[in-house]
Amino acid sequence: METLTIDKQECYIKRDCPSCSQSTNLAKQEICSIDKAEEMDIDEVSKHWYGFYFKRKIFFSYYRCSSCGILYCPQFFSPSQLSLLYSQMPDNTAGVSQSILKKTQKGYFDVLKQYSPLTGEFMEIGADIGLFTQFCVDGGNFSKYWLFEPNKAVHEVLRQKVASHPHQIISEMSDYSMIQDNSISALAVVHVLDHLIDPVQEIQTLKKKLTPNGVMLFVTHNESSLLAKATKMKWPPYCLQHPQLYNPTSITNLLENCGMKVLAIKPSYNFFPITFLTKQVFSLFGFGEIPLPQLEWLNIGLKLGNMITIASPQNE
């Protein structure tokens, strides 16, 4: 990774609980890397920005809020630092074929259709190449698709997924003013909520776009999972991209603080080739790259510590 031009005079931000705003002074440190990111120079930390597996794993220390239970980093990158870092973020699904990724995305869609009639207008934050969107097109009857994706390089591929339907693809991820309030019946936020510095503001903004009976689908990591407890600081989601991580209780508290009602929380299955998982396990424990055949036909669905949350606006 090439050296990023980051202002060394700009410090990491300090923040209180991102869910309930309780002071960090009342939170307790729960997990940290041997070398703490908050104690290191930004240039050194940036070298460890992407990739879950390092012999020398570095991340910002996570604290537990004593009020709402969320696990979060009191110190983290500033918005401008994050902008530069994400500009060089590679595809973290590299090495897994689309056919296998689709199996994981279909699991998300199967949960959505249990709680949504799949009609009205659809909105997705971080649509990427449209794997989840494709299931909504094929299995739903939405009248319009609002797709937010900052990577303009994938817009044409995404556009092909919805070409026969009214749609709009937007690269700006923080301005939803073009969408009429009370117009979205289903909204998907897949592996985005873990990355937001201010999740409350984001959810409150998105909530205004939902119809009274609309639903939001969130996919997040579950830091209370057996895998997280077993691997401790080596659990992959403990990384520099996640300013906070959720469990069923803390995500419920967050959504209720934002005026949402949680309808369901379900475990998520992720599908991977057996050989891909084997490589990641070896890498996780510091054995480095081991050449193995792809064998993508030999894949397995595992509960790897992710969860799907379905919520709707509370009746006021």
DABELZI-V91189 format. One line per field, one symbol per residue. psi: psi as a letter, one per 40 degrees, with the letter a starting at -180 (. if undefined). A space follows every 10 residues. Layout:
BEGIN
psi: ???
END
This chain:
BEGIN
psi: hihighheeh iiihiahede eihddeihhd iiidhhdeei idddddefdi hdhidghhii hhihhedeei hihdhiiidd ddddddefhi heehehiddd dddddddddd ddedeiefia iihhhfebef ddddddddea fidihhhhhd gededddddd dedeihihhh dheehedehh ifehdhhhgh fdddehdgdd ddddddddei ideiihhhhi iheeiddddd ebeehdegie eheiiiiddd dddddddefi hhdihiihhh hiiddddddd ddddefeahh hiidfedgii hihffiihhh iihih.
END
